[in-house]
């Protein structure tokens, strides 16, 4: 489960980085920045749902504050 979450974080950061590159390169003339940011939001929502499902199925356990 840790590997899946780490891969999801890398995808989120990569999408954010590509949005920055598209923003600087296109100067607002195309919608590639919007698509990259929408993809980042989609990855974030998918990660959140995956964590909720994993918690319900018992794949991960909450540890609380120690």
PDB file of N, H, CA, C and O in Angstrom:
ATOM      1  N   UNK A   1       0.830  -1.195   0.000  1.00  0.00           N
ATOM      2  CA  UNK A   1       0.000   0.000   0.000  1.00  0.00           C
ATOM      3  C   UNK A   1       0.870   1.252   0.000  1.00  0.00           C
ATOM      4  O   UNK A   1       0.518   2.254  -0.622  1.00  0.00           O
ATOM      5  N   UNK A   2       1.997   1.197   0.691  1.00  0.00           N
ATOM      6  H   UNK A   2       2.283   0.382   1.196  1.00  0.00           H
ATOM      7  CA  UNK A   2       2.891   2.358   0.733  1.00  0.00           C
ATOM      8  C   UNK A   2       3.426   2.697  -0.653  1.00  0.00           C
ATOM      9  O   UNK A   2       3.591   3.867  -0.998  1.00  0.00           O
ATOM     10  N   UNK A   3       3.693   1.667  -1.438  1.00  0.00           N
ATOM     11  H   UNK A   3       3.559   0.716  -1.158  1.00  0.00           H
ATOM     12  CA  UNK A   3       4.223   1.894  -2.786  1.00  0.00           C
ATOM     13  C   UNK A   3       3.174   2.558  -3.668  1.00  0.00           C
ATOM     14  O   UNK A   3       3.490   3.462  -4.442  1.00  0.00           O
ATOM     15  N   UNK A   4       1.939   2.116  -3.554  1.00  0.00           N
ATOM     16  H   UNK A   4       1.681   1.382  -2.926  1.00  0.00           H
ATOM     17  CA  UNK A   4       0.857   2.700  -4.358  1.00  0.00           C
ATOM     18  C   UNK A   4       0.661   4.173  -4.008  1.00  0.00           C
ATOM     19  O   UNK A   4       0.485   5.005  -4.898  1.00  0.00           O
ATOM     20  N   UNK A   5       0.691   4.494  -2.726  1.00  0.00           N
ATOM     21  H   UNK A   5       0.834   3.818  -2.003  1.00  0.00           H
ATOM     22  CA  UNK A   5       0.538   5.886  -2.296  1.00  0.00           C
ATOM     23  C   UNK A   5       1.727   6.724  -2.773  1.00  0.00           C
ATOM     24  O   UNK A   5       1.546   7.861  -3.207  1.00  0.00           O
ATOM     25  N   UNK A   6       2.927   6.174  -2.695  1.00  0.00           N
ATOM     26  H   UNK A   6       3.074   5.250  -2.342  1.00  0.00           H
ATOM     27  CA  UNK A   6       4.109   6.901  -3.164  1.00  0.00           C
ATOM     28  C   UNK A   6       4.032   7.168  -4.665  1.00  0.00           C
ATOM     29  O   UNK A   6       4.374   8.258  -5.122  1.00  0.00           O
ATOM     30  N   UNK A   7       3.586   6.177  -5.430  1.00  0.00           N
ATOM     31  H   UNK A   7       3.308   5.291  -5.058  1.00  0.00           H
ATOM     32  CA  UNK A   7       3.437   6.364  -6.878  1.00  0.00           C
ATOM     33  C   UNK A   7       2.387   7.432  -7.168  1.00  0.00           C
ATOM     34  O   UNK A   7       2.565   8.253  -8.068  1.00  0.00           O
ATOM     35  N   UNK A   8       1.301   7.421  -6.413  1.00  0.00           N
ATOM     36  H   UNK A   8       1.157   6.754  -5.682  1.00  0.00           H
ATOM     37  CA  UNK A   8       0.258   8.435  -6.608  1.00  0.00           C
ATOM     38  C   UNK A   8       0.800   9.832  -6.318  1.00  0.00           C
ATOM     39  O   UNK A   8       0.493  10.775  -7.048  1.00  0.00           O
ATOM     40  N   UNK A   9       1.600   9.979  -5.263  1.00  0.00           N
ATOM     41  H   UNK A   9       1.849   9.213  -4.670  1.00  0.00           H
ATOM     42  CA  UNK A   9       2.187  11.286  -4.964  1.00  0.00           C
ATOM     43  C   UNK A   9       3.126  11.738  -6.073  1.00  0.00           C
ATOM     44  O   UNK A   9       3.144  12.917  -6.425  1.00  0.00           O
ATOM     45  N   UNK A  10       3.903  10.820  -6.625  1.00  0.00           N
ATOM     46  H   UNK A  10       3.888   9.862  -6.339  1.00  0.00           H
ATOM     47  CA  UNK A  10       4.807  11.170  -7.726  1.00  0.00           C
ATOM     48  C   UNK A  10       4.003  11.619  -8.943  1.00  0.00           C
ATOM     49  O   UNK A  10       4.376  12.586  -9.608  1.00  0.00           O
ATOM     50  N   UNK A  11       2.906  10.926  -9.240  1.00  0.00           N
ATOM     51  H   UNK A  11       2.603  10.141  -8.700  1.00  0.00           H
ATOM     52  CA  UNK A  11       2.053  11.333 -10.361  1.00  0.00           C
ATOM     53  C   UNK A  11       1.450  12.718 -10.133  1.00  0.00           C
ATOM     54  O   UNK A  11       1.362  13.519 -11.064  1.00  0.00           O
ATOM     55  N   UNK A  12       1.039  12.996  -8.914  1.00  0.00           N
ATOM     56  H   UNK A  12       1.110  12.346  -8.158  1.00  0.00           H
ATOM     57  CA  UNK A  12       0.457  14.305  -8.596  1.00  0.00           C
ATOM     58  C   UNK A  12       1.495  15.413  -8.775  1.00  0.00           C
ATOM     59  O   UNK A  12       1.207  16.451  -9.370  1.00  0.00           O
ATOM     60  N   UNK A  13       2.695  15.187  -8.262  1.00  0.00           N
ATOM     61  H   UNK A  13       2.929  14.344  -7.779  1.00  0.00           H
ATOM     62  CA  UNK A  13       3.754  16.194  -8.389  1.00  0.00           C
ATOM     63  C   UNK A  13       4.170  16.362  -9.848  1.00  0.00           C
ATOM     64  O   UNK A  13       4.415  17.483 -10.295  1.00  0.00           O
ATOM     65  N   UNK A  14       4.253  15.254 -10.598  1.00  0.00           N
ATOM     66  H   UNK A  14       4.054  14.344 -10.235  1.00  0.00           H
ATOM     67  CA  UNK A  14       4.619  15.343 -12.016  1.00  0.00           C
ATOM     68  C   UNK A  14       3.574  16.122 -12.807  1.00  0.00           C
ATOM     69  O   UNK A  14       3.921  16.909 -13.688  1.00  0.00           O
ATOM     70  N   UNK A  15       2.314  15.909 -12.501  1.00  0.00           N
ATOM     71  H   UNK A  15       2.032  15.270 -11.786  1.00  0.00           H
ATOM     72  CA  UNK A  15       1.253  16.643 -13.186  1.00  0.00           C
ATOM     73  C   UNK A  15       1.315  18.128 -12.857  1.00  0.00           C
ATOM     74  O   UNK A  15       1.094  18.973 -13.724  1.00  0.00           O
ATOM     75  N   UNK A  16       1.611  18.436 -11.624  1.00  0.00           N
ATOM     76  H   UNK A  16       1.791  17.750 -10.919  1.00  0.00           H
ATOM     77  CA  UNK A  16       1.748  19.838 -11.225  1.00  0.00           C
ATOM     78  C   UNK A  16       2.949  20.482 -11.927  1.00  0.00           C
ATOM     79  O   UNK A  16       2.874  21.626 -12.374  1.00  0.00           O
ATOM     80  N   UNK A  17       4.047  19.741 -12.019  1.00  0.00           N
ATOM     81  H   UNK A  17       4.108  18.811 -11.655  1.00  0.00           H
ATOM     82  CA  UNK A  17       5.225  20.254 -12.716  1.00  0.00           C
ATOM     83  C   UNK A  17       4.970  20.471 -14.195  1.00  0.00           C
ATOM     84  O   UNK A  17       5.408  21.471 -14.763  1.00  0.00           O
ATOM     85  N   UNK A  18       4.264  19.539 -14.822  1.00  0.00           N
ATOM     86  H   UNK A  18       3.908  18.726 -14.360  1.00  0.00           H
ATOM     87  CA  UNK A  18       3.969  19.713 -16.246  1.00  0.00           C
ATOM     88  C   UNK A  18       3.040  20.905 -16.471  1.00  0.00           C
ATOM     89  O   UNK A  18       3.157  21.602 -17.479  1.00  0.00           O
ATOM     90  N   UNK A  19       2.126  21.138 -15.542  1.00  0.00           N
ATOM     91  H   UNK A  19       2.031  20.572 -14.723  1.00  0.00           H
ATOM     92  CA  UNK A  19       1.262  22.316 -15.658  1.00  0.00           C
ATOM     93  C   UNK A  19       2.088  23.600 -15.595  1.00  0.00           C
ATOM     94  O   UNK A  19       1.809  24.560 -16.314  1.00  0.00           O
ATOM     95  N   UNK A  20       3.103  23.614 -14.734  1.00  0.00           N
ATOM     96  H   UNK A  20       3.330  22.834 -14.150  1.00  0.00           H
ATOM     97  CA  UNK A  20       3.972  24.784 -14.639  1.00  0.00           C
ATOM     98  C   UNK A  20       4.742  24.991 -15.941  1.00  0.00           C
ATOM     99  O   UNK A  20       4.868  26.117 -16.424  1.00  0.00           O
ATOM    100  N   UNK A  21       5.254  23.900 -16.503  1.00  0.00           N
ATOM    101  H   UNK A  21       5.152  22.986 -16.111  1.00  0.00           H
ATOM    102  CA  UNK A  21       5.992  24.004 -17.764  1.00  0.00           C
ATOM    103  C   UNK A  21       5.072  24.506 -18.873  1.00  0.00           C
ATOM    104  O   UNK A  21       5.459  25.378 -19.651  1.00  0.00           O
ATOM    105  N   UNK A  22       3.855  23.959 -18.951  1.00  0.00           N
ATOM    106  H   UNK A  22       3.542  23.250 -18.319  1.00  0.00           H
ATOM    107  CA  UNK A  22       2.914  24.407 -19.980  1.00  0.00           C
ATOM    108  C   UNK A  22       2.540  25.865 -19.782  1.00  0.00           C
ATOM    109  O   UNK A  22       2.373  26.599 -20.756  1.00  0.00           O
ATOM    110  N   UNK A  23       2.406  26.293 -18.530  1.00  0.00           N
ATOM    111  H   UNK A  23       2.542  25.696 -17.739  1.00  0.00           H
ATOM    112  CA  UNK A  23       2.063  27.689 -18.251  1.00  0.00           C
ATOM    113  C   UNK A  23       3.168  28.625 -18.728  1.00  0.00           C
ATOM    114  O   UNK A  23       2.894  29.669 -19.320  1.00  0.00           O
ATOM    115  N   UNK A  24       4.410  28.250 -18.469  1.00  0.00           N
ATOM    116  H   UNK A  24       4.632  27.402 -17.987  1.00  0.00           H
ATOM    117  CA  UNK A  24       5.530  29.107 -18.856  1.00  0.00           C
ATOM    118  C   UNK A  24       5.767  29.067 -20.375  1.00  0.00           C
ATOM    119  O   UNK A  24       6.138  30.077 -20.973  1.00  0.00           O
ATOM    120  N   UNK A  25       5.553  27.909 -20.986  1.00  0.00           N
ATOM    121  H   UNK A  25       5.252  27.089 -20.500  1.00  0.00           H
ATOM    122  CA  UNK A  25       5.851  27.731 -22.399  1.00  0.00           C
ATOM    123  C   UNK A  25       4.767  28.322 -23.303  1.00  0.00           C
ATOM    124  O   UNK A  25       5.076  28.984 -24.293  1.00  0.00           O
ATOM    125  N   UNK A  26       3.502  28.084 -22.962  1.00  0.00           N
ATOM    126  H   UNK A  26       3.251  27.546 -22.158  1.00  0.00           H
ATOM    127  CA  UNK A  26       2.401  28.496 -23.837  1.00  0.00           C
ATOM    128  C   UNK A  26       1.963  29.942 -23.635  1.00  0.00           C
ATOM    129  O   UNK A  26       1.335  30.523 -24.520  1.00  0.00           O
ATOM    130  N   UNK A  27       2.277  30.517 -22.510  1.00  0.00           N
ATOM    131  H   UNK A  27       2.787  30.044 -21.792  1.00  0.00           H
ATOM    132  CA  UNK A  27       1.887  31.899 -22.190  1.00  0.00           C
ATOM    133  C   UNK A  27       0.378  32.101 -22.259  1.00  0.00           C
ATOM    134  O   UNK A  27      -0.088  33.174 -22.642  1.00  0.00           O
ATOM    135  N   UNK A  28      -0.389  31.071 -21.891  1.00  0.00           N
ATOM    136  H   UNK A  28      -0.010  30.199 -21.580  1.00  0.00           H
ATOM    137  CA  UNK A  28      -1.839  31.184 -21.853  1.00  0.00           C
ATOM    138  C   UNK A  28      -2.539  31.048 -23.193  1.00  0.00           C
ATOM    139  O   UNK A  28      -3.720  31.375 -23.305  1.00  0.00           O
ATOM    140  N   UNK A  29      -1.835  30.574 -24.209  1.00  0.00           N
ATOM    141  H   UNK A  29      -0.875  30.308 -24.118  1.00  0.00           H
ATOM    142  CA  UNK A  29      -2.437  30.473 -25.536  1.00  0.00           C
ATOM    143  C   UNK A  29      -3.093  29.126 -25.801  1.00  0.00           C
ATOM    144  O   UNK A  29      -3.809  28.979 -26.791  1.00  0.00           O
ATOM    145  N   UNK A  30      -2.866  28.142 -24.940  1.00  0.00           N
ATOM    146  H   UNK A  30      -2.284  28.261 -24.136  1.00  0.00           H
ATOM    147  CA  UNK A  30      -3.524  26.844 -25.114  1.00  0.00           C
ATOM    148  C   UNK A  30      -4.111  26.420 -23.766  1.00  0.00           C
ATOM    149  O   UNK A  30      -3.905  27.070 -22.742  1.00  0.00           O
ATOM    150  N   UNK A  31      -4.845  25.316 -23.802  1.00  0.00           N
ATOM    151  H   UNK A  31      -5.013  24.788 -24.635  1.00  0.00           H
ATOM    152  CA  UNK A  31      -5.484  24.867 -22.567  1.00  0.00           C
ATOM    153  C   UNK A  31      -4.776  23.647 -21.975  1.00  0.00           C
ATOM    154  O   UNK A  31      -5.384  22.901 -21.207  1.00  0.00           O
ATOM    155  N   UNK A  32      -3.504  23.430 -22.319  1.00  0.00           N
ATOM    156  H   UNK A  32      -3.010  24.035 -22.943  1.00  0.00           H
ATOM    157  CA  UNK A  32      -2.763  22.295 -21.767  1.00  0.00           C
ATOM    158  C   UNK A  32      -2.549  22.450 -20.269  1.00  0.00           C
ATOM    159  O   UNK A  32      -2.516  21.455 -19.546  1.00  0.00           O
ATOM    160  N   UNK A  33      -2.405  23.680 -19.793  1.00  0.00           N
ATOM    161  H   UNK A  33      -2.432  24.489 -20.380  1.00  0.00           H
ATOM    162  CA  UNK A  33      -2.239  23.904 -18.359  1.00  0.00           C
ATOM    163  C   UNK A  33      -3.487  23.470 -17.602  1.00  0.00           C
ATOM    164  O   UNK A  33      -3.391  22.821 -16.561  1.00  0.00           O
ATOM    165  N   UNK A  34      -4.630  23.819 -18.114  1.00  0.00           N
ATOM    166  H   UNK A  34      -4.707  24.346 -18.960  1.00  0.00           H
ATOM    167  CA  UNK A  34      -5.898  23.457 -17.472  1.00  0.00           C
ATOM    168  C   UNK A  34      -6.066  21.944 -17.451  1.00  0.00           C
ATOM    169  O   UNK A  34      -6.510  21.384 -16.449  1.00  0.00           O
ATOM    170  N   UNK A  35      -5.716  21.280 -18.547  1.00  0.00           N
ATOM    171  H   UNK A  35      -5.356  21.736 -19.361  1.00  0.00           H
ATOM    172  CA  UNK A  35      -5.826  19.827 -18.598  1.00  0.00           C
ATOM    173  C   UNK A  35      -4.883  19.163 -17.602  1.00  0.00           C
ATOM    174  O   UNK A  35      -5.260  18.185 -16.956  1.00  0.00           O
ATOM    175  N   UNK A  36      -3.661  19.678 -17.468  1.00  0.00           N
ATOM    176  H   UNK A  36      -3.355  20.472 -17.993  1.00  0.00           H
ATOM    177  CA  UNK A  36      -2.703  19.109 -16.525  1.00  0.00           C
ATOM    178  C   UNK A  36      -3.171  19.308 -15.087  1.00  0.00           C
ATOM    179  O   UNK A  36      -3.025  18.410 -14.258  1.00  0.00           O
ATOM    180  N   UNK A  37      -3.731  20.475 -14.789  1.00  0.00           N
ATOM    181  H   UNK A  37      -3.850  21.204 -15.463  1.00  0.00           H
ATOM    182  CA  UNK A  37      -4.238  20.715 -13.436  1.00  0.00           C
ATOM    183  C   UNK A  37      -5.480  19.873 -13.148  1.00  0.00           C
ATOM    184  O   UNK A  37      -5.665  19.409 -12.023  1.00  0.00           O
ATOM    185  N   UNK A  38      -6.322  19.673 -14.146  1.00  0.00           N
ATOM    186  H   UNK A  38      -6.171  20.050 -15.060  1.00  0.00           H
ATOM    187  CA  UNK A  38      -7.489  18.805 -13.971  1.00  0.00           C
ATOM    188  C   UNK A  38      -7.054  17.359 -13.726  1.00  0.00           C
ATOM    189  O   UNK A  38      -7.667  16.648 -12.930  1.00  0.00           O
ATOM    190  N   UNK A  39      -6.012  16.938 -14.401  1.00  0.00           N
ATOM    191  H   UNK A  39      -5.514  17.515 -15.048  1.00  0.00           H
ATOM    192  CA  UNK A  39      -5.464  15.598 -14.183  1.00  0.00           C
ATOM    193  C   UNK A  39      -4.917  15.468 -12.761  1.00  0.00           C
ATOM    194  O   UNK A  39      -5.076  14.426 -12.124  1.00  0.00           O
ATOM    195  N   UNK A  40      -4.279  16.518 -12.271  1.00  0.00           N
ATOM    196  H   UNK A  40      -4.150  17.364 -12.788  1.00  0.00           H
ATOM    197  CA  UNK A  40      -3.757  16.506 -10.898  1.00  0.00           C
ATOM    198  C   UNK A  40      -4.896  16.388  -9.890  1.00  0.00           C
ATOM    199  O   UNK A  40      -4.793  15.642  -8.917  1.00  0.00           O
ATOM    200  N   UNK A  41      -5.964  17.110 -10.120  1.00  0.00           N
ATOM    201  H   UNK A  41      -6.048  17.716 -10.911  1.00  0.00           H
ATOM    202  CA  UNK A  41      -7.124  17.018  -9.228  1.00  0.00           C
ATOM    203  C   UNK A  41      -7.709  15.608  -9.271  1.00  0.00           C
ATOM    204  O   UNK A  41      -8.099  15.060  -8.240  1.00  0.00           O
ATOM    205  N   UNK A  42      -7.767  15.030 -10.461  1.00  0.00           N
ATOM    206  H   UNK A  42      -7.450  15.476 -11.299  1.00  0.00           H
ATOM    207  CA  UNK A  42      -8.266  13.665 -10.594  1.00  0.00           C
ATOM    208  C   UNK A  42      -7.401  12.662  -9.846  1.00  0.00           C
ATOM    209  O   UNK A  42      -7.922  11.768  -9.179  1.00  0.00           O
ATOM    210  N   UNK A  43      -6.075  12.805  -9.954  1.00  0.00           N
ATOM    211  H   UNK A  43      -5.653  13.531 -10.496  1.00  0.00           H
ATOM    212  CA  UNK A  43      -5.172  11.925  -9.203  1.00  0.00           C
ATOM    213  C   UNK A  43      -5.359  12.095  -7.696  1.00  0.00           C
ATOM    214  O   UNK A  43      -5.336  11.114  -6.952  1.00  0.00           O
ATOM    215  N   UNK A  44      -5.542  13.327  -7.249  1.00  0.00           N
ATOM    216  H   UNK A  44      -5.561  14.123  -7.854  1.00  0.00           H
ATOM    217  CA  UNK A  44      -5.724  13.582  -5.818  1.00  0.00           C
ATOM    218  C   UNK A  44      -7.018  12.960  -5.300  1.00  0.00           C
ATOM    219  O   UNK A  44      -7.033  12.362  -4.224  1.00  0.00           O
ATOM    220  N   UNK A  45      -8.087  13.098  -6.053  1.00  0.00           N
ATOM    221  H   UNK A  45      -8.074  13.584  -6.927  1.00  0.00           H
ATOM    222  CA  UNK A  45      -9.365  12.507  -5.646  1.00  0.00           C
ATOM    223  C   UNK A  45      -9.269  10.985  -5.652  1.00  0.00           C
ATOM    224  O   UNK A  45      -9.786  10.325  -4.751  1.00  0.00           O
ATOM    225  N   UNK A  46      -8.609  10.428  -6.664  1.00  0.00           N
ATOM    226  H   UNK A  46      -8.189  10.964  -7.396  1.00  0.00           H
ATOM    227  CA  UNK A  46      -8.447   8.971  -6.725  1.00  0.00           C
ATOM    228  C   UNK A  46      -7.631   8.461  -5.539  1.00  0.00           C
ATOM    229  O   UNK A  46      -7.950   7.415  -4.973  1.00  0.00           O
ATOM    230  N   UNK A  47      -6.586   9.188  -5.160  1.00  0.00           N
ATOM    231  H   UNK A  47      -6.327  10.037  -5.620  1.00  0.00           H
ATOM    232  CA  UNK A  47      -5.785   8.792  -3.996  1.00  0.00           C
ATOM    233  C   UNK A  47      -6.616   8.845  -2.722  1.00  0.00           C
ATOM    234  O   UNK A  47      -6.524   7.948  -1.884  1.00  0.00           O
ATOM    235  N   UNK A  48      -7.417   9.873  -2.570  1.00  0.00           N
ATOM    236  H   UNK A  48      -7.492  10.602  -3.250  1.00  0.00           H
ATOM    237  CA  UNK A  48      -8.266  10.011  -1.387  1.00  0.00           C
ATOM    238  C   UNK A  48      -9.265   8.853  -1.297  1.00  0.00           C
ATOM    239  O   UNK A  48      -9.457   8.270  -0.231  1.00  0.00           O
ATOM    240  N   UNK A  49      -9.891   8.533  -2.419  1.00  0.00           N
ATOM    241  H   UNK A  49      -9.735   9.007  -3.286  1.00  0.00           H
ATOM    242  CA  UNK A  49     -10.853   7.430  -2.438  1.00  0.00           C
ATOM    243  C   UNK A  49     -10.146   6.103  -2.168  1.00  0.00           C
ATOM    244  O   UNK A  49     -10.681   5.253  -1.457  1.00  0.00           O
ATOM    245  N   UNK A  50      -8.959   5.918  -2.723  1.00  0.00           N
ATOM    246  H   UNK A  50      -8.524   6.608  -3.301  1.00  0.00           H
ATOM    247  CA  UNK A  50      -8.193   4.703  -2.474  1.00  0.00           C
ATOM    248  C   UNK A  50      -7.862   4.546  -0.993  1.00  0.00           C
ATOM    249  O   UNK A  50      -7.938   3.441  -0.455  1.00  0.00           O
ATOM    250  N   UNK A  51      -7.498   5.637  -0.334  1.00  0.00           N
ATOM    251  H   UNK A  51      -7.436   6.535  -0.771  1.00  0.00           H
ATOM    252  CA  UNK A  51      -7.189   5.582   1.093  1.00  0.00           C
ATOM    253  C   UNK A  51      -8.445   5.251   1.893  1.00  0.00           C
ATOM    254  O   UNK A  51      -8.374   4.479   2.849  1.00  0.00           O
ATOM    255  N   UNK A  52      -9.584   5.813   1.527  1.00  0.00           N
ATOM    256  H   UNK A  52      -9.642   6.440   0.750  1.00  0.00           H
ATOM    257  CA  UNK A  52     -10.832   5.491   2.217  1.00  0.00           C
ATOM    258  C   UNK A  52     -11.201   4.018   2.059  1.00  0.00           C
ATOM    259  O   UNK A  52     -11.596   3.367   3.026  1.00  0.00           O
ATOM    260  N   UNK A  53     -11.072   3.494   0.840  1.00  0.00           N
ATOM    261  H   UNK A  53     -10.751   4.023   0.054  1.00  0.00           H
ATOM    262  CA  UNK A  53     -11.392   2.089   0.584  1.00  0.00           C
ATOM    263  C   UNK A  53     -10.422   1.173   1.329  1.00  0.00           C
ATOM    264  O   UNK A  53     -10.834   0.176   1.921  1.00  0.00           O
ATOM    265  N   UNK A  54      -9.142   1.513   1.297  1.00  0.00           N
ATOM    266  H   UNK A  54      -8.808   2.323   0.816  1.00  0.00           H
ATOM    267  CA  UNK A  54      -8.147   0.694   1.995  1.00  0.00           C
ATOM    268  C   UNK A  54      -8.406   0.675   3.493  1.00  0.00           C
ATOM    269  O   UNK A  54      -8.187  -0.347   4.142  1.00  0.00           O
ATOM    270  N   UNK A  55      -8.861   1.772   4.045  1.00  0.00           N
ATOM    271  H   UNK A  55      -9.038   2.603   3.517  1.00  0.00           H
ATOM    272  CA  UNK A  55      -9.180   1.822   5.464  1.00  0.00           C
ATOM    273  C   UNK A  55     -10.389   0.933   5.772  1.00  0.00           C
ATOM    274  O   UNK A  55     -10.394   0.213   6.771  1.00  0.00           O
ATOM    275  N   UNK A  56     -11.409   0.984   4.914  1.00  0.00           N
ATOM    276  H   UNK A  56     -11.404   1.568   4.103  1.00  0.00           H
ATOM    277  CA  UNK A  56     -12.605   0.180   5.130  1.00  0.00           C
ATOM    278  C   UNK A  56     -12.320  -1.320   4.992  1.00  0.00           C
ATOM    279  O   UNK A  56     -12.906  -2.130   5.711  1.00  0.00           O
ATOM    280  N   UNK A  57     -11.436  -1.685   4.086  1.00  0.00           N
ATOM    281  H   UNK A  57     -10.960  -1.027   3.502  1.00  0.00           H
ATOM    282  CA  UNK A  57     -11.115  -3.090   3.870  1.00  0.00           C
ATOM    283  C   UNK A  57     -10.069  -3.622   4.857  1.00  0.00           C
ATOM    284  O   UNK A  57      -9.796  -4.822   4.889  1.00  0.00           O
ATOM    285  N   UNK A  58      -9.494  -2.738   5.651  1.00  0.00           N
ATOM    286  H   UNK A  58      -9.716  -1.763   5.625  1.00  0.00           H
ATOM    287  CA  UNK A  58      -8.524  -3.164   6.645  1.00  0.00           C
ATOM    288  C   UNK A  58      -7.104  -3.292   6.128  1.00  0.00           C
ATOM    289  O   UNK A  58      -6.244  -3.841   6.817  1.00  0.00           O
ATOM    290  N   UNK A  59      -6.843  -2.790   4.919  1.00  0.00           N
ATOM    291  H   UNK A  59      -7.542  -2.343   4.360  1.00  0.00           H
ATOM    292  CA  UNK A  59      -5.501  -2.849   4.368  1.00  0.00           C
ATOM    293  C   UNK A  59      -4.554  -1.910   5.094  1.00  0.00           C
ATOM    294  O   UNK A  59      -3.352  -2.164   5.161  1.00  0.00           O
ATOM    295  N   UNK A  60      -5.092  -0.822   5.640  1.00  0.00           N
ATOM    296  H   UNK A  60      -6.069  -0.616   5.585  1.00  0.00           H
ATOM    297  CA  UNK A  60      -4.307   0.116   6.443  1.00  0.00           C
ATOM    298  C   UNK A  60      -5.031   0.328   7.757  1.00  0.00           C
ATOM    299  O   UNK A  60      -6.251   0.182   7.834  1.00  0.00           O
ATOM    300  N   UNK A  61      -4.282   0.672   8.785  1.00  0.00           N
ATOM    301  H   UNK A  61      -3.292   0.790   8.723  1.00  0.00           H
ATOM    302  CA  UNK A  61      -4.841   0.908  10.107  1.00  0.00           C
ATOM    303  C   UNK A  61      -4.454   2.306  10.578  1.00  0.00           C
ATOM    304  O   UNK A  61      -3.302   2.712  10.427  1.00  0.00           O
ATOM    305  N   UNK A  62      -5.404   3.043  11.146  1.00  0.00           N
ATOM    306  H   UNK A  62      -6.340   2.713  11.269  1.00  0.00           H
ATOM    307  CA  UNK A  62      -5.042   4.348  11.693  1.00  0.00           C
ATOM    308  C   UNK A  62      -4.187   4.154  12.954  1.00  0.00           C
ATOM    309  O   UNK A  62      -4.442   3.257  13.757  1.00  0.00           O
ATOM    310  N   UNK A  63      -3.181   5.003  13.108  1.00  0.00           N
ATOM    311  H   UNK A  63      -2.974   5.731  12.456  1.00  0.00           H
ATOM    312  CA  UNK A  63      -2.286   4.874  14.241  1.00  0.00           C
ATOM    313  C   UNK A  63      -2.547   5.936  15.300  1.00  0.00           C
ATOM    314  O   UNK A  63      -2.194   5.747  16.464  1.00  0.00           O
ATOM    315  N   UNK A  64      -3.152   7.033  14.918  1.00  0.00           N
ATOM    316  H   UNK A  64      -3.440   7.186  13.972  1.00  0.00           H
ATOM    317  CA  UNK A  64      -3.391   8.100  15.890  1.00  0.00           C
ATOM    318  C   UNK A  64      -2.116   8.870  16.197  1.00  0.00           C
ATOM    319  O   UNK A  64      -1.081   8.680  15.558  1.00  0.00           O
ATOM    320  N   UNK A  65      -2.216   9.733  17.179  1.00  0.00           N
ATOM    321  H   UNK A  65      -3.057   9.887  17.698  1.00  0.00           H
ATOM    322  CA  UNK A  65      -1.063  10.540  17.593  1.00  0.00           C
ATOM    323  C   UNK A  65      -0.351   9.798  18.701  1.00  0.00           C
ATOM    324  O   UNK A  65      -0.969   9.371  19.676  1.00  0.00           O
ATOM    325  N   UNK A  66       0.935   9.650  18.548  1.00  0.00           N
ATOM    326  H   UNK A  66       1.437   9.997  17.756  1.00  0.00           H
ATOM    327  CA  UNK A  66       1.726   8.931  19.567  1.00  0.00           C
ATOM    328  C   UNK A  66       2.615   9.882  20.297  1.00  0.00           C
ATOM    329  O   UNK A  66       3.357   9.472  21.190  1.00  0.00           O
TER     330      UNK A  66
END
